[in-house]
Amino acid sequence: MMDICTDVLIVGTGVAGLFSALNIEADKKVIIISKTKADECNTYLAQGGISKAKNKDDTESFVQDTLKAGRHKNRKEAVEVLAKESIKNIDLLLSLGMKFDYKDEEFDYTREGGHSINRIVHSTDETGKMVFETLYKEAKKRKNISIIEDCILVDILKEDKSCYGGIVIKNGSVSLIHSKFTILASGGIGGLFTNSTNRRTSTGDGIAIAFRNNIELENLEYIQFHPTALYEDKDRERRFLISESLRGEGAKLKNINGEAFTDELLPRDIVSNNIWREQLRTGTDFVYLDISQMGEKFLKNRFPGIYKGCLARGLNFKDGVIPVTPVQHYFMGGIKVDLNSKTSMNGLYACGEVSCTGVHGANRLASNSLLEGLVFSRRAAIDINSKIDDKQLKVVKKDITLEKALQLKKENLSCALEQFKKVLGEKEHELINNR
């Protein structure tokens, strides 16, 4: 068993994990661990874009759109932080080399469901991939940042109700990573579901570890289903997302008889429910997204990822329609944090989908996820920077075998399944029960 010491331990290589690392002071040692390969995160899969206030005058409208989509179950002060700091964080992304799409020398803003105006910046339909590559490239340049792949967190190191790092498994060995501060950015829960757009490895590890260590959780029942994933008659594979931005650019939802049945740009929960009802009414497993008015050339240029992904799955664009159905997509609940991403345990922060900032309320507004990851991971880093010089590194002694560590890993999955079965109730059949 190895002992490794660092100033900050970060769990996860998505937008929240990488951006928090890049905002930690450059003279502090940072270790980022990834459960699998660094790019196998949900950030990499994000298609649509990143919401931002177009200017200061748009801030209040952005806040109101987010509150409305979240059914006013949001934490308003967190929503205000998100909107007010959106411009600054996009500027920081640009300074790191992020490439967005432009039109007439300005952002080519698009619109998605729930937004009252076009305020989403994007990089074709592979925005998340570009964000990841931008942040990852910069992180690899930094001498103070180390990234360890295929490294699984099975528990935190704690003493006196404080976190001092984590217990990890890599290459069949157990290591203790001792840190002054720890940031959980371990992602969502989609891997627990039969049908999800998420990576199959996103199995709620951070939620389970928090639950088992009596760290406060919030709103576990707030689980979002995206209205339009590609319908495929296959079991247990990750579902291919058909971005909301297609509807923002004019694609129309129609039933199998070619009839319109809903407003495509309503918030996601409403559109998903309308699709489910229409599928039930017509006795089908999907509806159609009509893209016939877009043209193949436009689709290739504006949505190259979706175009190639659909072709690879045998879809014929000459038909002018894409079969779609709602599937699990995002988790709005999670580890309860304050405006600086601090959890209820000293020394422990949580950012990104594993956290619950209260920004999303009961339903996330489209393209607010990457923005939340940027805004609140940066706030976590800034808060840590203000305290780190005054904190001594404490090495917590713990004797743990590989067998025990593997048992903890197994218990985390069981714990996550159990917690979400409770909140899903009659929807329990959506979960994978035979892992």
PELIN-V59341 format. One record per residue. BURIAL is b if it has 9 or more other ideal C-beta (glycine too) atoms within 8 Angstrom, else e. Layout:
BEGIN
burial=BURIAL
burial=BURIAL
END
This chain:
BEGIN
burial=e
burial=e
burial=e
burial=b
burial=e
burial=b
burial=b
burial=b
burial=b
burial=b
burial=b
burial=b
burial=b
burial=b
burial=b
burial=b
burial=b
burial=b
burial=b
burial=b
burial=b
burial=b
burial=b
burial=b
burial=e
burial=e
burial=e
burial=b
burial=e
burial=b
burial=b
burial=b
burial=b
burial=b
burial=b
burial=e
burial=e
burial=b
burial=e
burial=b
burial=b
burial=b
burial=b
burial=b
burial=b
burial=b
burial=b
burial=b
burial=b
burial=b
burial=b
burial=b
burial=b
burial=e
burial=e
burial=e
burial=e
burial=b
burial=b
burial=e
burial=b
burial=b
burial=b
burial=b
burial=b
burial=b
burial=b
burial=b
burial=b
burial=b
burial=b
burial=e
burial=e
burial=b
burial=b
burial=e
burial=e
burial=b
burial=b
burial=b
burial=b
burial=b
burial=b
burial=e
burial=b
burial=b
burial=b
burial=e
burial=b
burial=b
burial=e
burial=b
burial=b
burial=b
burial=e
burial=b
burial=e
burial=b
burial=e
burial=b
burial=b
burial=e
burial=e
burial=e
burial=e
burial=e
burial=e
burial=b
burial=b
burial=b
burial=b
burial=b
burial=b
burial=b
burial=b
burial=e
burial=e
burial=e
burial=b
burial=b
burial=b
burial=b
burial=b
burial=b
burial=b
burial=b
burial=b
burial=b
burial=b
burial=b
burial=b
burial=b
burial=e
burial=b
burial=b
burial=b
burial=b
burial=b
burial=b
burial=e
burial=e
burial=b
burial=e
burial=b
burial=b
burial=e
burial=b
burial=b
burial=b
burial=b
burial=b
burial=b
burial=b
burial=b
burial=b
burial=b
burial=b
burial=b
burial=e
burial=e
burial=e
burial=b
burial=b
burial=b
burial=b
burial=b
burial=b
burial=b
burial=b
burial=b
burial=e
burial=e
burial=b
burial=b
burial=b
burial=b
burial=b
burial=b
burial=b
burial=b
burial=b
burial=b
burial=b
burial=b
burial=b
burial=b
burial=b
burial=b
burial=b
burial=b
burial=b
burial=b
burial=b
burial=e
burial=e
burial=b
burial=b
burial=b
burial=b
burial=b
burial=e
burial=b
burial=b
burial=b
burial=b
burial=b
burial=b
burial=b
burial=b
burial=b
burial=b
burial=b
burial=b
burial=e
burial=b
burial=e
burial=b
burial=b
burial=b
burial=b
burial=e
burial=b
burial=b
burial=b
burial=b
burial=b
burial=b
burial=b
burial=b
burial=b
burial=b
burial=e
burial=e
burial=e
burial=e
burial=e
burial=e
burial=b
burial=b
burial=b
burial=b
burial=b
burial=b
burial=b
burial=b
burial=b
burial=b
burial=b
burial=b
burial=e
burial=b
burial=b
burial=b
burial=b
burial=b
burial=e
burial=e
burial=e
burial=e
burial=e
burial=b
burial=b
burial=e
burial=b
burial=b
burial=b
burial=b
burial=b
burial=b
burial=b
burial=b
burial=b
burial=e
burial=b
burial=b
burial=b
burial=e
burial=b
burial=b
burial=e
burial=e
burial=b
burial=e
burial=e
burial=e
burial=b
burial=b
burial=b
burial=b
burial=b
burial=b
burial=e
burial=e
burial=b
burial=e
burial=e
burial=e
burial=e
burial=b
burial=b
burial=e
burial=b
burial=b
burial=b
burial=b
burial=b
burial=b
burial=e
burial=b
burial=b
burial=b
burial=e
burial=b
burial=e
burial=b
burial=e
burial=b
burial=e
burial=e
burial=e
burial=b
burial=b
burial=b
burial=b
burial=b
burial=b
burial=b
burial=b
burial=b
burial=b
burial=b
burial=b
burial=b
burial=b
burial=b
burial=b
burial=b
burial=e
burial=b
burial=b
burial=b
burial=b
burial=b
burial=e
burial=b
burial=e
burial=b
burial=b
burial=b
burial=b
burial=b
burial=b
burial=b
burial=b
burial=b
burial=b
burial=b
burial=b
burial=b
burial=b
burial=b
burial=b
burial=b
burial=b
burial=b
burial=b
burial=b
burial=b
burial=b
burial=b
burial=b
burial=b
burial=b
burial=b
burial=b
burial=b
burial=b
burial=b
burial=b
burial=b
burial=b
burial=b
burial=b
burial=b
burial=b
burial=e
burial=b
burial=b
burial=e
burial=e
burial=e
burial=e
burial=b
burial=e
burial=e
burial=b
burial=e
burial=e
burial=e
burial=b
burial=e
burial=b
burial=e
burial=e
burial=b
burial=b
burial=e
burial=b
burial=b
burial=e
burial=b
burial=b
burial=b
burial=e
burial=b
burial=b
burial=b
burial=e
burial=b
burial=b
burial=b
burial=e
burial=b
burial=b
burial=e
burial=e
burial=e
burial=e
burial=e
burial=b
burial=b
burial=b
burial=e
burial=e
burial=e
END
